[in-house]
């Protein structure tokens, strides 16, 4: 039987105005933003809907904003009776996925990711770290490039996004060296990323230690829908597995390529990206072209989801 997965985006897909049309069209989405505002004690909804962009791009704001938009969109789909066979999220998106799977209370999640963003920002002084996307590097070259570029500093694979795209992170000087070596080794392009910290590399160890304390103090539940996690790209069904995965992912790479391949191997033939943007859908099309991709982040997206292509699941009605 064909299966479907809900995918939840991470940092980088945010934009001023996101979620506003959902809140205007659906009471359950509007209530989700109200819950986030109450949990945080300030108007996250206003920041999502109106900006300013500079404030929205601050990591400690971006993370709860993206989570809230994704959960609002998921709750609309849930209310319409759609239930996936699997969930997965990219980095921050794993929190949204765990809310959708019933493992984590939304109010707890929005407070956790606010702290997560702050801890990540504070893990390295401003300007010390950097990230860059390497596109179409020939196979087998990455490990040697990273080893040669390190020179006693940190540079590591941060996001293993697709066969054609890997993101590296670490000390800014080491990332710069690795970028030049990648170009010399035949990479099609190397794109420096406008980020405020070097995510998913060993420089995030201080953030991991601080966040672990909060995660260990938070109640988790066994999952109603299995998750494919970032840390190991493996199927998670238990509360403790979910918690360990969130701790483990902070200094380790996001294994998105392996995640999508795992979903395809389990018989997933349709994915719906839930929340802002369509970055994950684009990656899925590269990794597993046979999987049909849709998205739901605006009311207008619903009509496209409600009538899938022949032979493709529209996710499964609950009950």
Secondary structure by P-SEA (a helix, b strand, c coil): cbbbbbbbbcccccccccaaaaaaccaaaaaaaaaaaaaacccaaaaaccccccccccaaaaaaaaaaaaaaaaaaaaaaccccccccccccaaaaaaaaaccccaaaaaaaaaaaaaaaaacccccccbbbbbccccccccaaaaaaacccccccccccccccbbbbbccaaaaaaaaaaaaaacccbbbbbbcccccccccaaaaaaaaaaaaaacccccccccccccccccccccaaaaaaaaaaacccccaaaaaaaaaaaacccbbbbcccccaaaaaaaaacccbbbbbcccccaaaaaaccccccccccccc
